[in-house]
């Protein structure tokens, strides 16, 4: 039986791997715990499953930047700008653009 949020989210993803909301929650939980490699893997899985999930690009890029993987973060942000533009999500697009502008050159 799941006893904490991480275990509950893992169970939800295991029982329905296509549940984008649960996978996003799992990625965020890993990120909040400082488990950045696991968070990156979950964000990438989510994007592979649903390439229009704009928040995954934003938070995935943040995690990659924290890991010092700046070029990967830049690539994720750029793809997120494309995805949010396709979706018409101007708010998330502007957040991703701002995050991209803060990356070191």
ABEGO torsion letter per residue (X at the ends): XBABAAAAAAAAAAABAABAAAAAAAAAAAAAAGBAAAAAAAAAAAAAABAABAAAAAAAAAAAAAAGBAAAAAAAAAAAAAAAAAAGBAAAAAAAAAAAAABBX
